[in-house]
Amino acid sequence: MDEIAREPEVRRAPDATGAIDVAAPPGRVYELISDLAGLADVAEEFSGGQWLDAPGLRVGARFRGANRRGGRSWSTVATVTDAEPGRRFAFEVHSMGLPVSRWQYDVEPSGTGCRVTESTWDRRPAWFRPLSALATGVRDRATQNRHNIEATLAKLKQVAERD
């Protein structure tokens, strides 16, 4: 039942998305985005995480994510939904037991390396949005996420191409 309930969320268009070409192998990019420390190095608001289950990247694994924006910080719990090396890393985010978002990174091989697409779907209940705005300092989450994705992809490109 849970899988069926989640399916329409993923199929609708993302609330924010962006893509960038990276002159690095898809496997290298996947390593960066699927490693919590690597993702924290490039992500705009995600500042780190800790695996809650046995360490190891796999579908169903959960991690506590630390997030920061300016002087505000908050944590969430995420569950890995996709872990396809060199292709896709995705996770569903919850806060206080409520759905918050889905984040997805798609990596496609290209002639010069790969194309990375980062997408997010806002899954917060309408009544929860004002509360989360107080915690994060962001009223317009879709616009902020578009800016965050642009910055994250630029940093990802820089790090992946440097190595």
DAVENTA-V34501 format. One record per residue. N is the residue number from 0. SS is DSSP state (hx for helix, st for strand, lp for the rest). BURIAL is 1 if it has 9 or more other ideal C-beta (glycine too) atoms within 8 Angstrom, else 0. Layout:
[[N/SS/BURIAL] [N/SS/BURIAL]]
This chain:
[[0/lp/0] [1/hx/0] [2/hx/0] [3/hx/0] [4/hx/0] [5/hx/1] [6/hx/0] [7/hx/0] [8/hx/1] [9/hx/0] [10/hx/0] [11/lp/0] [12/lp/0] [13/lp/1] [14/lp/1] [15/st/1] [16/st/1] [17/st/1] [18/st/1] [19/st/1] [20/st/1] [21/st/1] [22/lp/0] [23/lp/1] [24/lp/0] [25/hx/1] [26/hx/0] [27/hx/1] [28/hx/1] [29/hx/1] [30/hx/1] [31/hx/1] [32/hx/1] [33/hx/1] [34/lp/1] [35/hx/1] [36/hx/0] [37/hx/1] [38/hx/1] [39/hx/1] [40/hx/1] [41/hx/1] [42/lp/1] [43/lp/0] [44/lp/0] [45/st/1] [46/st/1] [47/st/1] [48/st/1] [49/st/0] [50/st/1] [51/lp/0] [52/lp/0] [53/lp/0] [54/lp/0] [55/lp/0] [56/lp/0] [57/lp/0] [58/lp/0] [59/lp/0] [60/lp/1] [61/st/1] [62/st/1] [63/st/1] [64/st/1] [65/st/1] [66/st/1] [67/st/0] [68/st/1] [69/lp/0] [70/lp/0] [71/st/1] [72/st/1] [73/st/0] [74/st/1] [75/st/1] [76/st/1] [77/st/1] [78/st/1] [79/st/1] [80/st/0] [81/st/1] [82/st/1] [83/st/0] [84/lp/0] [85/lp/0] [86/lp/1] [87/st/1] [88/st/1] [89/st/1] [90/st/1] [91/st/1] [92/st/1] [93/st/1] [94/st/1] [95/lp/0] [96/lp/0] [97/st/1] [98/st/1] [99/st/1] [100/st/1] [101/st/1] [102/st/1] [103/st/1] [104/st/1] [105/st/1] [106/st/1] [107/st/1] [108/st/0] [109/st/0] [110/lp/0] [111/lp/0] [112/st/1] [113/st/1] [114/st/1] [115/st/1] [116/st/1] [117/st/1] [118/st/1] [119/st/1] [120/st/1] [121/st/1] [122/lp/1] [123/lp/1] [124/lp/0] [125/hx/0] [126/hx/0] [127/hx/1] [128/hx/1] [129/hx/0] [130/hx/0] [131/hx/1] [132/hx/1] [133/hx/0] [134/hx/0] [135/hx/1] [136/lp/0] [137/lp/0] [138/lp/0] [139/lp/0] [140/hx/1] [141/hx/1] [142/hx/0] [143/hx/1] [144/hx/1] [145/hx/1] [146/hx/1] [147/hx/1] [148/hx/1] [149/hx/1] [150/hx/1] [151/hx/1] [152/hx/1] [153/hx/1] [154/hx/1] [155/hx/1] [156/hx/1] [157/hx/0] [158/hx/1] [159/hx/1] [160/hx/1] [161/hx/0] [162/lp/0]]
